Amino acid sequence: MRFLLSLGQMAILTGQTEANYERLCALTREAARRGSALVLFPELWYSGYDLDNGRHYAARRGEGIFARLSQLAQECHLAVGGSLLEETNEGIANTLVLFDANGECCAAYRKTHLFPWLAETRHLTPGERLESVAAPWGITGLALCYDLRFPEVFRHYALKGARLVLLAAQWPASRRHHWQTLVKARAIENQFFVAACNGVGNGPAGPLGGASAIITPWGDTLVEGDDSENLLTAEIDDSLIEVARRCLPTLSQRRPEIY
């Protein structure tokens, strides 16, 4: 199967929710104009990392900004993904939601690995499970920022049959080389596509690194951003997954009994 995937590499304005939403709408409509089946946005694109005021931005799933994003996906008739602060019975979660082209919430992943240096452990409730979905383009796993440093997350998705993992982040420019290395490693070692969308501009701990990218199962970069706001689009050809796994059948040669 072939399809177009877009990454909305945004400059996230902390606390300026309407300005962020207007920019997301413009990028989503441009992704639809290009014929993309899916557009992914960065972590906490709506509010930024204003966790001290997290309850002001958080909403129940199906309400507030979740409902607006659902309507936008339906209007533009493409899948839209991005992370938002979600009000739950346990507290506030950093939740990556994926709305399908009909505006239905087909997947929601609450960040399981919280980043203590940004006070996530103080303000947020961690998720307790990983989340994948049988999307029209194949099984798709969801991950958020710090999860990139935990290869077990991505191997879990590979063993569940994932063909694509969507990663939304606010990763700092100071560790851009980590980002670029790890995004490629997660794709190569699991032999699936990784679509990683980072923010740009000012982040919670300095400039964000951009470098949003779509990586093939071979570790090739289909598209990569710089440090400026941009909509990045590439064609996914998932036949590359079978080619990679046939040439180097590492997943089938695992020996979990000795690990």
C-alpha positions as CSV (number, residue, x, y, z in Angstrom):
1,M,0.0,0.0,0.0
2,R,1.1,3.5,-0.7
3,F,-0.2,6.7,0.9
4,L,0.9,10.2,1.8
5,L,1.8,11.2,5.3
6,S,2.4,14.7,6.6
7,L,4.2,16.1,9.6
8,G,3.1,19.5,10.9
9,Q,6.3,20.8,12.4
10,M,4.9,23.8,14.4
11,A,6.3,26.6,16.4
12,I,4.3,26.1,19.7
13,L,3.4,29.3,21.5
14,T,3.0,28.5,25.2
15,G,-0.4,29.3,26.5
16,Q,-1.6,30.8,23.2
17,T,-4.1,28.1,22.4
18,E,-6.1,29.9,19.7
19,A,-3.0,30.9,17.8
20,N,-1.7,27.4,17.9
21,Y,-5.1,26.0,16.8
22,E,-5.3,28.4,13.9
23,R,-1.9,27.3,12.7
24,L,-2.8,23.7,13.1
25,C,-5.9,24.2,11.0
26,A,-3.9,25.9,8.2
27,L,-1.4,23.0,8.1
28,T,-4.1,20.4,8.2
29,R,-5.9,22.0,5.3
30,E,-2.7,22.1,3.3
31,A,-2.0,18.4,4.1
32,A,-5.5,17.6,2.8
33,R,-4.8,19.7,-0.3
34,R,-1.7,17.6,-0.9
35,G,-3.7,14.4,-0.6
36,S,-2.3,13.2,2.7
37,A,-4.1,10.4,4.4
38,L,-2.7,11.4,7.8
39,V,-1.1,14.5,9.4
40,L,0.7,14.3,12.7
41,F,1.5,17.3,15.0
42,P,3.9,17.7,17.9
43,E,3.5,17.0,21.6
44,L,1.2,19.4,23.5
45,W,0.8,21.5,20.4
46,Y,-2.3,23.3,21.8
47,S,-1.0,24.6,25.1
48,G,2.7,24.1,25.2
49,Y,4.4,23.0,28.4
50,D,2.5,25.2,30.8
51,L,1.9,22.3,33.2
52,D,1.4,24.6,36.2
53,N,-1.8,25.7,34.6
54,G,-2.6,22.3,33.0
55,R,-6.1,22.1,34.4
56,H,-7.0,25.3,32.5
57,Y,-6.1,23.6,29.2
58,A,-7.2,20.0,29.9
59,A,-10.5,18.6,28.6
60,R,-12.4,15.4,28.7
61,R,-12.0,13.3,25.6
62,G,-14.9,14.2,23.3
63,E,-15.1,17.7,24.7
64,G,-13.3,21.0,24.2
65,I,-10.2,20.9,22.0
66,F,-10.7,17.1,21.5
67,A,-14.1,17.8,19.9
68,R,-12.7,20.6,17.7
69,L,-9.9,18.4,16.4
70,S,-12.4,15.7,15.7
71,Q,-14.5,18.1,13.6
72,L,-11.4,19.4,11.8
73,A,-10.5,15.8,10.8
74,Q,-14.0,15.2,9.5
75,E,-14.1,18.5,7.6
76,C,-10.8,17.9,5.9
77,H,-11.4,14.1,5.5
78,L,-8.0,12.9,6.7
79,A,-6.6,11.4,9.9
80,V,-5.2,13.9,12.4
81,G,-2.9,13.1,15.3
82,G,-1.4,15.1,18.1
83,S,-1.0,15.2,21.9
84,L,-3.2,17.2,24.3
85,L,-3.8,17.5,28.0
86,E,-6.6,15.2,28.9
87,E,-8.7,15.4,32.1
88,T,-9.2,11.9,33.5
89,N,-10.7,10.5,36.7
90,E,-7.1,10.0,37.9
91,G,-5.8,13.5,37.0
92,I,-4.3,15.1,33.9
93,A,-2.7,13.0,31.2
94,N,-0.6,13.9,28.2
95,T,-2.6,12.0,25.6
96,L,-1.7,11.4,22.0
97,V,-5.0,11.1,20.1
98,L,-5.6,9.9,16.6
99,F,-8.8,10.9,14.8
100,D,-9.7,9.1,11.6
101,A,-11.0,10.8,8.4
102,N,-14.6,10.6,9.8
103,G,-13.6,12.4,13.0
104,E,-13.8,9.3,15.1
105,C,-11.2,8.9,17.9
106,C,-9.6,5.6,16.8
107,A,-6.7,5.6,19.3
108,A,-5.6,7.5,22.4
109,Y,-2.3,6.9,24.2
110,R,-1.5,8.4,27.6
111,K,2.2,9.0,28.0
112,T,3.7,6.1,30.0
113,H,7.2,7.4,30.5
114,L,7.0,10.8,32.1
115,F,10.0,13.2,31.9
116,P,10.8,14.3,35.4
117,W,13.0,17.2,34.4
118,L,10.0,19.1,33.0
119,A,7.9,18.3,36.1
120,E,5.7,15.8,34.2
121,T,5.9,13.5,37.2
122,R,4.6,16.2,39.4
123,H,1.7,17.4,37.2
124,L,0.7,14.4,35.1
125,T,-0.7,11.0,35.6
126,P,1.1,8.3,33.6
127,G,-0.6,5.9,31.3
128,E,-0.5,2.3,32.1
129,R,-0.6,0.7,28.7
130,L,0.7,1.0,25.1
131,E,-1.7,1.8,22.3
132,S,-1.9,0.6,18.7
133,V,-4.7,0.7,16.2
134,A,-5.6,-1.2,13.0
135,A,-5.6,1.9,10.7
136,P,-6.5,1.8,7.0
137,W,-2.7,1.9,6.1
138,G,-1.9,-0.9,8.7
139,I,-1.4,-1.4,12.4
140,T,0.0,1.8,13.9
141,G,1.6,2.3,17.3
142,L,1.6,5.6,19.3
143,A,4.5,7.1,21.3
144,L,5.4,10.4,22.9
145,C,8.8,12.1,23.2
146,Y,10.7,10.5,26.1
147,D,9.3,7.1,25.0
148,L,11.9,7.3,22.2
149,R,14.6,6.4,24.8
150,F,12.8,3.1,25.7
151,P,13.3,0.6,22.8
152,E,11.0,-1.8,24.5
153,V,8.0,0.4,23.5
154,F,8.9,0.1,19.9
155,R,9.7,-3.6,20.0
156,H,6.3,-4.2,21.7
157,Y,4.7,-2.6,18.7
158,A,6.7,-4.6,16.2
159,L,5.7,-7.8,17.9
160,K,2.1,-6.7,17.7
161,G,2.4,-6.3,13.9
162,A,2.9,-2.6,13.7
163,R,3.9,-1.2,10.3
164,L,4.2,2.4,11.4
165,V,4.8,4.2,14.7
166,L,3.7,7.8,15.2
167,L,5.9,9.8,17.6
168,A,4.9,13.3,18.8
169,A,7.5,15.3,20.7
170,Q,8.9,18.5,22.1
171,W,12.6,17.5,21.9
172,P,15.3,20.1,22.6
173,A,17.8,21.4,20.0
174,S,20.6,20.6,22.5
175,R,19.9,16.9,22.1
176,R,19.0,16.9,18.4
177,H,21.7,14.4,17.6
178,H,20.1,12.0,20.1
179,W,16.7,12.5,18.4
180,Q,18.0,11.8,14.9
181,T,20.0,8.7,16.0
182,L,17.2,7.2,18.0
183,V,14.4,7.8,15.5
184,K,16.5,6.0,12.9
185,A,17.5,3.2,15.3
186,R,13.9,2.5,16.3
187,A,12.9,2.1,12.6
188,I,16.0,0.0,11.7
189,E,15.8,-2.4,14.6
190,N,12.1,-3.0,14.2
191,Q,11.9,-2.8,10.4
192,F,8.9,-0.5,10.2
193,F,8.3,3.1,9.4
194,V,8.6,5.8,12.1
195,A,7.0,9.2,11.6
196,A,8.3,11.6,14.2
197,C,7.0,15.1,14.6
198,N,8.8,17.6,16.8
199,G,8.2,21.2,17.6
200,V,10.3,24.2,16.7
201,G,10.8,27.6,18.3
202,N,11.0,28.1,22.1
203,G,10.4,25.0,24.2
204,P,10.1,24.4,28.0
205,A,13.9,24.1,28.4
206,G,15.2,26.2,25.5
207,P,14.9,26.0,21.7
208,L,13.2,22.9,20.3
209,G,15.1,20.8,17.8
210,G,12.8,20.3,14.8
211,A,14.2,17.7,12.6
212,S,10.8,16.0,12.2
213,A,11.3,13.0,10.0
214,I,9.8,10.0,8.3
215,I,12.2,7.0,8.4
216,T,11.9,3.8,6.3
217,P,12.5,0.2,7.7
218,W,16.0,0.5,6.1
219,G,16.8,3.6,8.1
220,D,16.5,5.9,5.0
221,T,15.1,9.4,5.6
222,L,12.2,10.1,3.3
223,V,11.8,13.7,4.5
224,E,13.4,15.7,7.4
225,G,12.7,19.2,8.7
226,D,15.2,21.9,9.8
227,D,14.6,24.2,12.7
228,S,11.8,26.2,11.1
229,E,8.0,25.7,10.9
230,N,7.0,23.6,7.9
231,L,4.7,20.9,6.6
232,L,6.7,17.9,5.6
233,T,5.1,15.3,3.3
234,A,6.3,11.9,2.0
235,E,4.9,8.8,0.4
236,I,4.9,5.7,2.4
237,D,5.4,2.4,0.5
238,D,4.8,-0.3,3.0
239,S,6.1,-3.0,0.6
240,L,9.5,-1.9,2.0
241,I,8.7,-3.6,5.2
242,E,8.5,-7.1,3.6
243,V,11.6,-6.4,1.6
244,A,13.6,-5.5,4.8
245,R,12.3,-8.4,6.8
246,R,13.0,-10.9,4.0
247,C,16.5,-9.7,3.5
248,L,17.3,-9.4,7.2
249,P,14.8,-11.5,9.2
250,T,16.0,-10.4,12.6
251,L,12.6,-10.3,14.2
252,S,12.0,-14.0,13.4
253,Q,15.5,-14.9,14.6
254,R,15.0,-13.4,18.1
255,R,15.8,-15.7,21.1
256,P,13.6,-14.2,23.8
257,E,14.1,-17.3,26.0
258,I,17.7,-16.2,26.7
259,Y,17.2,-12.5,27.0
